[in-house]
Amino acid sequence: MTQRPFRFAILGAIALLLAACGTSTNTPTKSEVPPGNGKGFYKVGNPYQINGTWYYPAEDWNYNETGVASWYGEQFHGKYTANGEIFDLNEVTAAHRTLPMPSVVRVTNLDNGRSILVRVNDRGPYARSRIIDLSRHAAQLLGYEGQGTAKVRVQIMVPETIQVASLAGRRGTDPSDTAAAASPPPQAAPLTKVAAEALPPPPSTVAVANQTVLPATAPVAASVQPGEAVAEPKLPQSIRQVPVKPTNLFVQAGSFADVDRAVRLKTALDKFGPANVTSVKVNGMTMYRVRVGPMPSVDQADALLEQVINTSPEAKIVVN
């Protein structure tokens, strides 16, 4: 009689062992599950360094940048993203180095005019020459999966970002994220009012006649309480088509309020190719940008960037 419970215990242990053998290697142990339990949480993130370059995550409601996009897929499918979600290469998501997670951005392929909304839920890309890393499906929608890269514009979508950040904030924040603690997610933001506000298109974007654009996801009711189960809003996967204009690739070595500093840097960069200084108004302030180029291809821009960063560590690839 005393041996039967022991025999059942042995059989149960064997069954558990066999079950464990069939578990995917992408499935973490319970101790490895991040705070969001796979559903994700709100995260800004602390400053971090990659290959000698410092990145400073922050809320940036004016984010609007051009550069080169890449994509990632099978190698990371089923693994956790930087904010505790599970990466799915068939979803429309992206990795960005500094934007809060989650955020919503509009990514426009400047080569073919395709433009979609994308949810940022991961950190990367860690190649200096790229500004955003899209999921495979997002790259497919934008039409550059086969070639691997595309010249893009990335713009923050304010109402949509407030909405997804608020939902993620209800699930919690990363306890190690001191930046999120100092600037908590906008859980109390007036979502209904903001989501109804119309944002003007960027100067470089022109609407196409007879185009159908799906409205933004409906705002979350203010009555939702922290801890309640809230369905994650799905971004519309409609492709907006905008006119394609001629673009050029440059390596931007720096941007300065002092024109003398810009001229000195230009002189140091003349050995790499045609460098120039141009002025631009940023928030009412005149800034002087130092650029080398244009470059005829992404590969050549990549090679030039590797040379320029030795003189100017802040150098990056931009599209104009």
Stockholm file with secondary structure:
# STOCKHOLM 1.0

chainA/1-320         MTQRPFRFAILGAIALLLAACGTSTNTPTKSEVPPGNGKGFYKVGNPYQINGTWYYPAEDWNYNETGVASWYGEQFHGKYTANGEIFDLNEVTAAHRTLPMPSVVRVTNLDNGRSILVRVNDRGPYARSRIIDLSRHAAQLLGYEGQGTAKVRVQIMVPETIQVASLAGRRGTDPSDTAAAASPPPQAAPLTKVAAEALPPPPSTVAVANQTVLPATAPVAASVQPGEAVAEPKLPQSIRQVPVKPTNLFVQAGSFADVDRAVRLKTALDKFGPANVTSVKVNGMTMYRVRVGPMPSVDQADALLEQVINTSPEAKIVVN
#=GR chainA/1-320 SS CTHHHHHHHHHHHHHHHHHHHTSCTTSCCGGGCCTTTBBCCBBCCCCEEETTEEECCCCCTTCEEEEEEEEECGGGTTSBCTTSBBCCTTSCEEECSSSCBSEEEEEEETTTCEEEEEEEEECCCCSTTCSEEEEHHHHHHHTCTTTSCEEEEEEECHHHHHHHHHHHHHHCBCTTCHHHHHSCCCTTSCHHHHHTSCCCCCTTCCCCTTCCCCCCCCCCCTTCCTTCCCCCCCCCCCCEECCCCCCCEEEEEEEESCHHHHHHHHHHHGGGSCEEEEEEEETTEEEEEEEEEEESSHHHHHHHHHHHTTTCTTCEEEEC
#=GC SS_cons         CTHHHHHHHHHHHHHHHHHHHTSCTTSCCGGGCCTTTBBCCBBCCCCEEETTEEECCCCCTTCEEEEEEEEECGGGTTSBCTTSBBCCTTSCEEECSSSCBSEEEEEEETTTCEEEEEEEEECCCCSTTCSEEEEHHHHHHHTCTTTSCEEEEEEECHHHHHHHHHHHHHHCBCTTCHHHHHSCCCTTSCHHHHHTSCCCCCTTCCCCTTCCCCCCCCCCCTTCCTTCCCCCCCCCCCCEECCCCCCCEEEEEEEESCHHHHHHHHHHHGGGSCEEEEEEEETTEEEEEEEEEEESSHHHHHHHHHHHTTTCTTCEEEEC
//
